[in-house]
Amino acid sequence: MSSAVPANTSDRPHDTMREVQIECGYLESNPASVLYRSGKTIVLCTASIERNVPPWMVGRGKGWVTAEYNMLPGSTSPRKRRERGGKVDGRTTEIQRLIGRSLRAVVDLEALGERSITVDCDVLQADGGTRTASITGGFIALSLAVAELAANPDPDPEAKPVVVADVLPRSVAAVSVGVLNDDVVLDLDYVLDSAADVDMNVIMTGDGRFIEIQGTGEEATFDDEQLARMLSLAKKGIRELTELQKAAIG
């Protein structure tokens, strides 16, 4: 199952998104797998289910959702070294915590019951926006996993039945915006991001509520008007991504 918006290049109008392509069920080994493309950025998102919770949550009647993020060695040039032996760099830690927070914000953990879902986001190719692509694609993988739980009831008669709409009452998507030469730009690829005076990542629910905003000036500042314009453009992008998520999930 896939969906797409019209393609745009780095010289596209500044209020338009890069081309987005979504392929669900990408891996035969995991039906809750999504190949998510945003322009030249490609992320493989998978969601894996465990019918238990971390030790510190046992007996609380709630589930847990977490995320892991990784950039494969060939995703960038020059080659990115593999992270081995449990050692994760600061950027990776920050991004996977952001993905986990963003996903948990739209999950009713009590409705999930004592089950855990891990969303893995592996960057196959990076051209800016890997964290926003991971959140947007990760939600689709999470939705597919919850649907899988609902379709295949737990053999334990005491386990809480899963209702998709109860577990996921909202959706989440993320997009970047920035200021480049005093103009506000939507969805920064690497070329735009490296040249931007200000860049911001905006994470929102599908019904328009903010989850997180990460914005900073690079040897620059921004004013109230530019902030308002960036948020307005981000909302536009989130609406488009939400529709694509709905089409992909079905």
Accessible surface in RSA format (square Angstrom, percent):
REM  Atomic radii and reference values for relative SASA: ProtOr
REM  Chains: A
REM  Algorithm: Lee & Richards
REM  Probe-radius: 1.40
REM  Slices: 20
REM RES _ NUM      All-atoms   Total-Side   Main-Chain    Non-polar    All polar
REM                ABS   REL    ABS   REL    ABS   REL    ABS   REL    ABS   REL
RES MET A   1   130.48  67.6  83.43  55.2  47.05 112.0  95.33  81.0  35.15  46.6
RES SER A   2    83.38  70.5  56.69  75.7  26.69  61.5  19.22  40.9  64.16  89.9
RES SER A   3    20.04  16.9   9.76  13.0  10.28  23.7  19.50  41.5   0.53   0.7
RES ALA A   4    59.64  54.8  29.99  46.3  29.66  67.5  29.99  42.2  29.66  78.6
RES VAL A   5    30.18  19.9  24.78  22.4   5.40  13.0  27.81  24.2   2.37   6.4
RES PRO A   6   113.36  82.6 100.46  91.6  12.90  46.9 112.36  92.8   1.00   6.2
RES ALA A   7    72.33  66.5  45.68  70.5  26.65  60.6  45.85  64.6  26.48  70.2
RES ASN A   8    38.56  26.6  21.53  20.8  17.02  41.0   4.36  10.5  34.20  33.1
RES THR A   9    89.90  63.9  81.08  82.2   8.82  21.0  82.75 111.1   7.16  10.8
RES SER A  10    52.09  44.0  40.60  54.2  11.49  26.5   8.82  18.8  43.26  60.6
RES ASP A  11   124.41  87.1  93.09  92.7  31.32  74.1  47.51 111.8  76.90  76.7
RES ARG A  12    11.53   4.8   4.37   2.2   7.16  17.0   8.59  11.7   2.94   1.8
RES PRO A  13    83.80  61.1  71.52  65.2  12.28  44.6  83.62  69.0   0.18   1.1
RES HIS A  14    60.09  32.8  52.92  36.8   7.17  18.3  36.81  37.9  23.28  27.1
RES ASP A  15    69.14  48.4  68.16  67.8   0.98   2.3  18.89  44.5  50.25  50.1
RES THR A  16    37.60  26.7  36.77  37.3   0.84   2.0  37.59  50.5   0.02   0.0
RES MET A  17     8.54   4.4   6.31   4.2   2.23   5.3   6.31   5.4   2.23   3.0
RES ARG A  18     6.72   2.8   6.72   3.4   0.00   0.0   5.37   7.3   1.35   0.8
RES GLU A  19    50.83  29.2  49.76  37.6   1.07   2.5   5.45  10.5  45.39  37.1
RES VAL A  20     0.74   0.5   0.74   0.7   0.00   0.0   0.74   0.6   0.00   0.0
RES GLN A  21    73.82  41.3  73.38  53.6   0.44   1.1  16.85  35.9  56.97  43.2
RES ILE A  22     1.19   0.7   0.66   0.5   0.53   1.3   0.88   0.6   0.31   0.8
RES GLU A  23    81.00  46.5  80.59  61.0   0.41   1.0  20.94  40.5  60.07  49.0
RES CYS A  24    18.83  14.2   8.45   9.4  10.38  24.4   8.64  21.9  10.19  11.0
RES GLY A  25    42.53  52.4   0.00   N/A  42.53  52.4  17.72  48.6  24.80  55.6
RES TYR A  26    94.88  44.3  72.65  41.3  22.23  57.9  33.23  25.0  61.65  76.0
RES LEU A  27    58.27  32.5  54.67  39.1   3.60   9.1  56.16  39.4   2.12   5.7
RES GLU A  28   185.14 106.3 147.08 111.3  38.06  90.6  69.00 133.5 116.14  94.8
RES SER A  29   106.39  89.9  64.35  85.9  42.04  96.8  58.66 124.9  47.73  66.9
RES ASN A  30    26.82  18.5  25.77  24.9   1.06   2.5  10.93  26.3  15.90  15.4
RES PRO A  31    80.18  58.4  69.10  63.0  11.08  40.3  74.50  61.5   5.68  35.3
RES ALA A  32     3.89   3.6   3.66   5.6   0.24   0.5   3.73   5.3   0.16   0.4
RES SER A  33     0.00   0.0   0.00   0.0   0.00   0.0   0.00   0.0   0.00   0.0
RES VAL A  34     0.00   0.0   0.00   0.0   0.00   0.0   0.00   0.0   0.00   0.0
RES LEU A  35     8.94   5.0   8.20   5.9   0.74   1.9   8.20   5.8   0.74   2.0
RES TYR A  36     4.20   2.0   4.20   2.4   0.00   0.0   0.48   0.4   3.72   4.6
RES ARG A  37    89.35  37.5  89.35  45.5   0.00   0.0   9.57  13.1  79.78  48.4
RES SER A  38     8.89   7.5   8.89  11.9   0.00   0.0   3.00   6.4   5.89   8.2
RES GLY A  39    30.13  37.2   0.00   N/A  30.13  37.2  14.81  40.6  15.31  34.3
RES LYS A  40   144.09  70.3 140.10  86.0   3.99   9.5  85.46  76.9  58.63  62.5
RES THR A  41     0.00   0.0   0.00   0.0   0.00   0.0   0.00   0.0   0.00   0.0
RES ILE A  42    22.71  12.9  22.71  16.9   0.00   0.0  22.71  16.3   0.00   0.0
RES VAL A  43     0.00   0.0   0.00   0.0   0.00   0.0   0.00   0.0   0.00   0.0
RES LEU A  44    27.39  15.3  27.10  19.4   0.28   0.7  27.10  19.0   0.28   0.8
RES CYS A  45     0.00   0.0   0.00   0.0   0.00   0.0   0.00   0.0   0.00   0.0
RES THR A  46    17.68  12.6  17.68  17.9   0.00   0.0   8.21  11.0   9.46  14.3
RES ALA A  47     2.82   2.6   0.00   0.0   2.82   6.4   0.00   0.0   2.82   7.5
RES SER A  48    50.69  42.8  46.08  61.5   4.61  10.6  33.13  70.6  17.56  24.6
RES ILE A  49    54.36  30.9  24.23  18.1  30.13  72.6  24.23  17.5  30.13  81.8
RES GLU A  50    91.26  52.4  86.62  65.5   4.63  11.0  30.15  58.3  61.10  49.9
RES ARG A  51   111.02  46.6  82.33  42.0  28.69  68.3  40.48  55.3  70.54  42.8
RES ASN A  52    86.83  59.9  82.33  79.6   4.50  10.8  33.37  80.3  53.46  51.7
RES VAL A  53    12.41   8.2   1.29   1.2  11.12  26.8   2.24   1.9  10.17  27.6
RES PRO A  54    32.72  23.8  25.47  23.2   7.25  26.4  31.98  26.4   0.74   4.6
RES PRO A  55   121.66  88.7 104.09  94.9  17.57  63.9 106.92  88.3  14.73  91.6
RES TRP A  56   148.14  59.4 120.90  58.5  27.24  64.0 116.08  61.9  32.06  52.0
RES MET A  57     2.77   1.4   2.77   1.8   0.00   0.0   2.77   2.4   0.00   0.0
RES VAL A  58    99.50  65.5  79.40  71.9  20.10  48.4  79.40  69.0  20.10  54.5
RES GLY A  59    65.90  81.3   0.00   N/A  65.90  81.3  32.39  88.9  33.51  75.1
RES ARG A  60   128.17  53.8 100.12  51.0  28.06  66.8  44.72  61.1  83.45  50.6
RES GLY A  61    34.17  42.1   0.00   N/A  34.17  42.1  30.42  83.5   3.76   8.4
RES LYS A  62    56.77  27.7  56.77  34.8   0.00   0.0  14.61  13.2  42.16  44.9
RES GLY A  63     0.00   0.0   0.00   N/A   0.00   0.0   0.00   0.0   0.00   0.0
RES TRP A  64    54.86  22.0  54.86  26.6   0.00   0.0  45.79  24.4   9.07  14.7
RES VAL A  65     0.13   0.1   0.13   0.1   0.00   0.0   0.13   0.1   0.00   0.0
RES THR A  66    47.32  33.7  47.32  48.0   0.00   0.0  22.82  30.6  24.50  37.0
RES ALA A  67     6.79   6.2   0.00   0.0   6.79  15.4   0.00   0.0   6.79  18.0
RES GLU A  68    97.52  56.0  96.49  73.0   1.03   2.4  18.92  36.6  78.59  64.2
RES TYR A  69     5.62   2.6   0.02   0.0   5.60  14.6   0.50   0.4   5.12   6.3
RES ASN A  70    47.12  32.5  47.00  45.4   0.12   0.3  17.26  41.5  29.86  28.9
RES MET A  71    17.75   9.2  14.25   9.4   3.50   8.3  10.79   9.2   6.97   9.2
RES LEU A  72    55.26  30.8  55.26  39.5   0.00   0.0  55.26  38.8   0.00   0.0
RES PRO A  73    14.27  10.4  14.27  13.0   0.00   0.0  14.27  11.8   0.00   0.0
RES GLY A  74    69.89  86.2   0.00   N/A  69.89  86.2  38.53 105.7  31.35  70.2
RES SER A  75     4.84   4.1   0.00   0.0   4.84  11.1   0.42   0.9   4.41   6.2
RES THR A  76    47.33  33.7  33.01  33.5  14.32  34.1  37.10  49.8  10.23  15.5
RES SER A  77   111.94  94.6  77.54 103.5  34.41  79.3  42.10  89.6  69.85  97.9
RES PRO A  78   120.57  87.9 110.50 100.7  10.07  36.6 117.04  96.6   3.53  21.9
RES ARG A  79   147.94  62.1 121.33  61.8  26.61  63.3  62.11  84.9  85.83  52.0
RES LYS A  80    42.19  20.6  36.77  22.6   5.42  12.9  36.73  33.1   5.46   5.8
RES ARG A  81   197.15  82.8 191.55  97.6   5.60  13.3  64.91  88.7 132.24  80.1
RES ARG A  82   126.12  53.0 104.19  53.1  21.93  52.2  21.48  29.4 104.64  63.4
RES GLU A  83    53.12  30.5  19.86  15.0  33.26  79.2  19.88  38.4  33.24  27.1
RES ARG A  84   167.09  70.2 154.69  78.9  12.40  29.5  66.32  90.6 100.77  61.1
RES GLY A  85    81.17 100.1   0.00   N/A  81.17 100.1  45.45 124.7  35.73  80.0
RES GLY A  86    76.41  94.2   0.00   N/A  76.41  94.2  42.30 116.1  34.11  76.4
RES LYS A  87   167.12  81.5 158.76  97.4   8.36  19.9 106.56  95.9  60.55  64.5
RES VAL A  88    65.69  43.2  37.15  33.6  28.54  68.8  38.31  33.3  27.39  74.3
RES ASP A  89    64.95  45.5  53.08  52.8  11.87  28.1  43.78 103.0  21.17  21.1
RES GLY A  90    57.15  70.5   0.00   N/A  57.15  70.5  40.40 110.9  16.75  37.5
RES ARG A  91   104.27  43.8  93.95  47.9  10.32  24.6  60.28  82.4  43.99  26.7
RES THR A  92     3.61   2.6   3.61   3.7   0.00   0.0   1.22   1.6   2.38   3.6
RES THR A  93    35.12  25.0  35.12  35.6   0.00   0.0  25.68  34.5   9.44  14.3
RES GLU A  94    74.42  42.7  68.16  51.6   6.27  14.9  42.73  82.7  31.69  25.9
RES ILE A  95     0.00   0.0   0.00   0.0   0.00   0.0   0.00   0.0   0.00   0.0
RES GLN A  96    38.58  21.6  36.41  26.6   2.17   5.2   3.03   6.4  35.56  27.0
RES ARG A  97   155.82  65.4 149.34  76.1   6.48  15.4  45.87  62.7 109.95  66.6
RES LEU A  98     0.14   0.1   0.14   0.1   0.00   0.0   0.14   0.1   0.00   0.0
RES ILE A  99     0.00   0.0   0.00   0.0   0.00   0.0   0.00   0.0   0.00   0.0
RES GLY A 100     1.96   2.4   0.00   N/A   1.96   2.4   1.96   5.4   0.00   0.0
RES ARG A 101    98.83  41.5  92.58  47.2   6.25  14.9  57.49  78.6  41.34  25.1
RES SER A 102     0.00   0.0   0.00   0.0   0.00   0.0   0.00   0.0   0.00   0.0
RES LEU A 103     0.00   0.0   0.00   0.0   0.00   0.0   0.00   0.0   0.00   0.0
RES ARG A 104    62.72  26.3  53.20  27.1   9.52  22.7  12.99  17.8  49.73  30.1
RES ALA A 105    55.18  50.7  18.68  28.8  36.49  83.0  31.01  43.7  24.16  64.0
RES VAL A 106     2.75   1.8   0.00   0.0   2.75   6.6   2.75   2.4   0.00   0.0
RES VAL A 107    15.49  10.2   0.64   0.6  14.85  35.8   1.64   1.4  13.84  37.5
RES ASP A 108    61.37  43.0  53.78  53.5   7.58  17.9  13.64  32.1  47.72  47.6
RES LEU A 109    27.38  15.3  23.46  16.8   3.92   9.9  23.46  16.5   3.92  10.6
RES GLU A 110   103.05  59.2 102.63  77.6   0.42   1.0  22.22  43.0  80.83  66.0
RES ALA A 111    18.88  17.4  10.46  16.1   8.42  19.1  16.68  23.5   2.21   5.8
RES LEU A 112     0.00   0.0   0.00   0.0   0.00   0.0   0.00   0.0   0.00   0.0
RES GLY A 113     2.79   3.4   0.00   N/A   2.79   3.4   2.79   7.7   0.00   0.0
RES GLU A 114    64.27  36.9  50.59  38.3  13.69  32.6  25.97  50.2  38.30  31.3
RES ARG A 115     9.67   4.1   9.67   4.9   0.00   0.0   4.57   6.3   5.09   3.1
RES SER A 116    10.20   8.6   9.90  13.2   0.30   0.7   9.08  19.3   1.12   1.6
RES ILE A 117     0.85   0.5   0.38   0.3   0.48   1.1   0.38   0.3   0.48   1.3
RES THR A 118    27.66  19.7  27.35  27.7   0.31   0.7  16.28  21.9  11.38  17.2
RES VAL A 119     0.00   0.0   0.00   0.0   0.00   0.0   0.00   0.0   0.00   0.0
RES ASP A 120    39.73  27.8  39.63  39.4   0.09   0.2   9.49  22.3  30.24  30.2
RES CYS A 121     0.74   0.6   0.00   0.0   0.74   1.7   0.00   0.0   0.74   0.8
RES ASP A 122    40.49  28.4  40.49  40.3   0.00   0.0   6.14  14.4  34.35  34.3
RES VAL A 123     0.00   0.0   0.00   0.0   0.00   0.0   0.00   0.0   0.00   0.0
RES LEU A 124    60.81  33.9  47.08  33.7  13.73  34.5  47.57  33.4  13.25  35.6
RES GLN A 125    76.32  42.7  76.32  55.8   0.00   0.0  18.23  38.8  58.08  44.1
RES ALA A 126    29.05  26.7   8.33  12.9  20.71  47.1   8.43  11.9  20.61  54.6
RES ASP A 127    29.72  20.8  28.41  28.3   1.31   3.1   5.88  13.8  23.84  23.8
RES GLY A 128    17.41  21.5   0.00   N/A  17.41  21.5  13.36  36.7   4.05   9.1
RES GLY A 129    18.93  23.3   0.00   N/A  18.93  23.3   5.90  16.2  13.03  29.2
RES THR A 130     7.75   5.5   5.46   5.5   2.28   5.4   3.67   4.9   4.08   6.2
RES ARG A 131    40.69  17.1  40.22  20.5   0.47   1.1   3.72   5.1  36.97  22.4
RES THR A 132     7.15   5.1   7.03   7.1   0.12   0.3   0.78   1.1   6.37   9.6
RES ALA A 133     4.06   3.7   0.86   1.3   3.20   7.3   3.83   5.4   0.24   0.6
RES SER A 134     0.00   0.0   0.00   0.0   0.00   0.0   0.00   0.0   0.00   0.0
RES ILE A 135     0.12   0.1   0.12   0.1   0.00   0.0   0.12   0.1   0.00   0.0
RES THR A 136     0.88   0.6   0.88   0.9   0.00   0.0   0.46   0.6   0.42   0.6
RES GLY A 137     0.00   0.0   0.00   N/A   0.00   0.0   0.00   0.0   0.00   0.0
RES GLY A 138     0.00   0.0   0.00   N/A   0.00   0.0   0.00   0.0   0.00   0.0
RES PHE A 139    10.00   5.0  10.00   6.2   0.00   0.0  10.00   6.1   0.00   0.0
RES ILE A 140     0.00   0.0   0.00   0.0   0.00   0.0   0.00   0.0   0.00   0.0
RES ALA A 141     0.00   0.0   0.00   0.0   0.00   0.0   0.00   0.0   0.00   0.0
RES LEU A 142     0.39   0.2   0.39   0.3   0.00   0.0   0.39   0.3   0.00   0.0
RES SER A 143     6.64   5.6   5.50   7.3   1.14   2.6   4.44   9.5   2.20   3.1
RES LEU A 144    35.92  20.0  30.90  22.1   5.02  12.6  31.13  21.9   4.79  12.9
RES ALA A 145     0.09   0.1   0.02   0.0   0.07   0.2   0.09   0.1   0.00   0.0
RES VAL A 146     0.44   0.3   0.44   0.4   0.00   0.0   0.44   0.4   0.00   0.0
RES ALA A 147    42.16  38.8  38.21  59.0   3.95   9.0  39.08  55.0   3.08   8.2
RES GLU A 148    69.27  39.8  65.58  49.6   3.69   8.8  19.73  38.2  49.55  40.5
RES LEU A 149     4.74   2.6   1.00   0.7   3.74   9.4   1.52   1.1   3.22   8.7
RES ALA A 150    36.90  33.9  16.23  25.0  20.67  47.0  17.49  24.6  19.41  51.4
RES ALA A 151    76.93  70.7  43.50  67.1  33.43  76.1  54.85  77.2  22.08  58.5
RES ASN A 152    69.69  48.1  66.54  64.3   3.15   7.6  23.52  56.6  46.17  44.6
RES PRO A 153   106.63  77.7  86.04  78.4  20.59  74.8  91.85  75.8  14.79  91.9
RES ASP A 154    30.20  21.2  12.75  12.7  17.45  41.3   1.72   4.0  28.48  28.4
RES PRO A 155   120.60  87.9  87.47  79.7  33.14 120.5 100.46  82.9  20.15 125.2
RES ASP A 156    73.23  51.3  65.42  65.1   7.81  18.5  25.22  59.4  48.01  47.9
RES PRO A 157   131.00  95.5  91.18  83.1  39.82 144.8 103.40  85.4  27.61 171.6
RES GLU A 158   161.59  92.8 126.79  95.9  34.80  82.9  48.36  93.5 113.24  92.5
RES ALA A 159    31.69  29.1  10.66  16.5  21.02  47.8  20.09  28.3  11.59  30.7
RES LYS A 160    91.34  44.6  80.93  49.7  10.42  24.8  60.98  54.9  30.37  32.3
RES PRO A 161   107.83  78.6  92.98  84.8  14.85  54.0 101.97  84.2   5.86  36.4
RES VAL A 162    16.53  10.9   1.54   1.4  14.99  36.1   1.54   1.3  14.99  40.7
RES VAL A 163    79.99  52.6  75.35  68.2   4.64  11.2  77.86  67.6   2.13   5.8
RES VAL A 164    56.28  37.0  53.75  48.7   2.54   6.1  53.75  46.7   2.54   6.9
RES ALA A 165    72.12  66.3  58.85  90.8  13.27  30.2  63.70  89.7   8.42  22.3
RES ASP A 166    78.85  55.2  71.27  70.9   7.58  17.9  17.64  41.5  61.20  61.0
RES VAL A 167     0.41   0.3   0.41   0.4   0.00   0.0   0.41   0.4   0.00   0.0
RES LEU A 168    19.90  11.1   5.81   4.2  14.09  35.4   5.81   4.1  14.09  37.9
RES PRO A 169    86.31  62.9  52.61  48.0  33.70 122.5  58.02  47.9  28.30 175.9
RES ARG A 170    94.42  39.6  84.55  43.1   9.87  23.5  24.38  33.3  70.03  42.4
RES SER A 171    22.09  18.7  18.60  24.8   3.49   8.0  15.04  32.0   7.05   9.9
RES VAL A 172     0.22   0.1   0.00   0.0   0.22   0.5   0.22   0.2   0.00   0.0
RES ALA A 173     0.27   0.3   0.09   0.1   0.18   0.4   0.09   0.1   0.18   0.5
RES ALA A 174     3.08   2.8   0.00   0.0   3.08   7.0   0.00   0.0   3.08   8.2
RES VAL A 175     2.70   1.8   2.39   2.2   0.31   0.7   2.70   2.3   0.00   0.0
RES SER A 176     7.13   6.0   7.13   9.5   0.00   0.0   6.89  14.7   0.24   0.3
RES VAL A 177     0.00   0.0   0.00   0.0   0.00   0.0   0.00   0.0   0.00   0.0
RES GLY A 178     0.26   0.3   0.00   N/A   0.26   0.3   0.26   0.7   0.00   0.0
RES VAL A 179     4.33   2.9   4.33   3.9   0.00   0.0   4.33   3.8   0.00   0.0
RES LEU A 180    24.22  13.5  23.48  16.8   0.74   1.9  23.48  16.5   0.74   2.0
RES ASN A 181   124.71  86.0  99.66  96.3  25.05  60.3  34.83  83.8  89.87  86.9
RES ASP A 182   111.45  78.1 100.69 100.2  10.76  25.4  27.85  65.5  83.61  83.4
RES ASP A 183    59.21  41.5  57.63  57.4   1.58   3.7  20.99  49.4  38.21  38.1
RES VAL A 184    10.00   6.6   5.13   4.6   4.87  11.7   5.13   4.5   4.87  13.2
RES VAL A 185     0.94   0.6   0.94   0.8   0.00   0.0   0.94   0.8   0.00   0.0
RES LEU A 186     0.00   0.0   0.00   0.0   0.00   0.0   0.00   0.0   0.00   0.0
RES ASP A 187     5.68   4.0   5.68   5.7   0.00   0.0   0.06   0.1   5.63   5.6
RES LEU A 188     3.87   2.2   3.00   2.1   0.87   2.2   3.00   2.1   0.87   2.4
RES ASP A 189     8.63   6.0   8.63   8.6   0.00   0.0   1.01   2.4   7.62   7.6
RES TYR A 190   138.64  64.7 138.64  78.9   0.00   0.0  95.33  71.6  43.30  53.4
RES VAL A 191    92.74  61.0  90.57  82.0   2.17   5.2  91.93  79.9   0.81   2.2
RES LEU A 192    12.07   6.7  11.81   8.5   0.25   0.6  11.95   8.4   0.12   0.3
RES ASP A 193    60.25  42.2  51.43  51.2   8.82  20.9   4.57  10.8  55.68  55.5
RES SER A 194    76.31  64.5  34.13  45.5  42.18  97.2  31.98  68.1  44.33  62.1
RES ALA A 195    57.80  53.1  35.86  55.3  21.93  49.9  45.18  63.6  12.62  33.4
RES ALA A 196     8.44   7.8   0.50   0.8   7.94  18.1   0.50   0.7   7.94  21.0
RES ASP A 197    52.05  36.5  51.29  51.1   0.76   1.8   8.60  20.2  43.46  43.3
RES VAL A 198     0.45   0.3   0.28   0.2   0.18   0.4   0.45   0.4   0.00   0.0
RES ASP A 199    41.22  28.9  41.01  40.8   0.21   0.5   2.59   6.1  38.63  38.5
RES MET A 200     4.75   2.5   4.12   2.7   0.63   1.5   4.30   3.7   0.45   0.6
RES ASN A 201    23.16  16.0  23.16  22.4   0.00   0.0   0.12   0.3  23.04  22.3
RES VAL A 202     0.00   0.0   0.00   0.0   0.00   0.0   0.00   0.0   0.00   0.0
RES ILE A 203     0.21   0.1   0.21   0.2   0.00   0.0   0.21   0.2   0.00   0.0
RES MET A 204     2.25   1.2   2.25   1.5   0.00   0.0   2.25   1.9   0.00   0.0
RES THR A 205     4.79   3.4   4.52   4.6   0.27   0.6   4.52   6.1   0.27   0.4
RES GLY A 206    29.08  35.9   0.00   N/A  29.08  35.9   5.87  16.1  23.20  52.0
RES ASP A 207    91.80  64.3  54.83  54.6  36.97  87.4  47.55 111.9  44.25  44.1
RES GLY A 208    42.03  51.8   0.00   N/A  42.03  51.8  23.34  64.1  18.68  41.8
RES ARG A 209   141.74  59.5 138.05  70.4   3.69   8.8  26.62  36.4 115.11  69.8
RES PHE A 210    87.18  43.6  58.45  36.2  28.73  74.8  58.45  35.4  28.73  82.2
RES ILE A 211    45.34  25.8  13.31   9.9  32.03  77.2  18.64  13.4  26.70  72.5
RES GLU A 212    40.68  23.4  34.17  25.9   6.51  15.5  21.56  41.7  19.13  15.6
RES ILE A 213    73.73  42.0  46.01  34.3  27.72  66.8  46.01  33.1  27.72  75.2
RES GLN A 214    43.29  24.2  34.92  25.5   8.37  19.9  30.13  64.1  13.16  10.0
RES GLY A 215    38.71  47.7   0.00   N/A  38.71  47.7   3.05   8.4  35.66  79.9
RES THR A 216    75.94  54.0  71.39  72.4   4.54  10.8  50.21  67.4  25.73  38.9
RES GLY A 217    27.56  34.0   0.00   N/A  27.56  34.0   1.90   5.2  25.66  57.5
RES GLU A 218   111.09  63.8 103.17  78.0   7.92  18.9  37.46  72.4  73.63  60.1
RES GLU A 219   173.53  99.6 122.25  92.5  51.28 122.1  58.74 113.6 114.79  93.7
RES ALA A 220    38.54  35.4  14.84  22.9  23.70  53.9  24.90  35.1  13.64  36.1
RES THR A 221   125.51  89.3 104.87 106.3  20.64  49.2  75.08 100.8  50.43  76.2
RES PHE A 222    68.42  34.2  40.97  25.4  27.45  71.4  44.22  26.8  24.20  69.3
RES ASP A 223    80.79  56.6  72.08  71.7   8.71  20.6  43.40 102.1  37.39  37.3
RES ASP A 224   123.50  86.5 117.11 116.6   6.40  15.1  38.87  91.5  84.64  84.4
RES GLU A 225   116.83  67.1 108.28  81.9   8.54  20.3  41.80  80.9  75.02  61.3
RES GLN A 226    24.97  14.0  24.97  18.2   0.00   0.0   5.06  10.8  19.90  15.1
RES LEU A 227    60.38  33.6  60.38  43.2   0.00   0.0  60.38  42.4   0.00   0.0
RES ALA A 228    59.17  54.4  49.92  77.0   9.25  21.0  54.54  76.8   4.63  12.3
RES ARG A 229    92.68  38.9  86.55  44.1   6.13  14.6  40.15  54.9  52.53  31.8
RES MET A 230     0.00   0.0   0.00   0.0   0.00   0.0   0.00   0.0   0.00   0.0
RES LEU A 231    33.44  18.6  33.44  23.9   0.00   0.0  33.44  23.5   0.00   0.0
RES SER A 232    69.66  58.9  63.08  84.2   6.58  15.2  27.62  58.8  42.05  58.9
RES LEU A 233    24.50  13.6  22.99  16.4   1.52   3.8  24.18  17.0   0.32   0.9
RES ALA A 234     0.00   0.0   0.00   0.0   0.00   0.0   0.00   0.0   0.00   0.0
RES LYS A 235    80.42  39.2  79.32  48.7   1.10   2.6  25.91  23.3  54.51  58.1
RES LYS A 236    61.40  30.0  61.11  37.5   0.30   0.7  54.87  49.4   6.53   7.0
RES GLY A 237     0.00   0.0   0.00   N/A   0.00   0.0   0.00   0.0   0.00   0.0
RES ILE A 238     4.25   2.4   4.25   3.2   0.00   0.0   4.25   3.1   0.00   0.0
RES ARG A 239   144.78  60.8 140.91  71.8   3.86   9.2  70.52  96.4  74.26  45.0
RES GLU A 240    56.43  32.4  50.19  38.0   6.23  14.8  33.50  64.8  22.93  18.7
RES LEU A 241     4.40   2.5   4.19   3.0   0.21   0.5   4.19   2.9   0.21   0.6
RES THR A 242     6.35   4.5   6.35   6.4   0.00   0.0   6.13   8.2   0.22   0.3
RES GLU A 243   103.63  59.5  99.36  75.2   4.27  10.2  47.64  92.2  55.99  45.7
RES LEU A 244    15.24   8.5  15.02  10.7   0.22   0.6  15.24  10.7   0.00   0.0
RES GLN A 245     2.11   1.2   2.11   1.5   0.00   0.0   2.04   4.3   0.07   0.1
RES LYS A 246   125.64  61.3 114.48  70.2  11.16  26.6  76.26  68.6  49.39  52.6
RES ALA A 247    57.76  53.1  34.69  53.5  23.07  52.5  46.63  65.7  11.13  29.5
RES ALA A 248     0.57   0.5   0.00   0.0   0.57   1.3   0.00   0.0   0.57   1.5
RES ILE A 249    54.75  31.2  40.71  30.3  14.04  33.8  40.71  29.3  14.03  38.1
RES GLY A 250    88.17 108.7   0.00   N/A  88.17 108.7  43.26 118.7  44.92 100.6
END  Absolute sums over single chains surface
CHAIN  1 A    12087.1       9470.9       2616.2       6354.6       5732.5
END  Absolute sums over all chains
TOTAL         12087.1       9470.9       2616.2       6354.6       5732.5
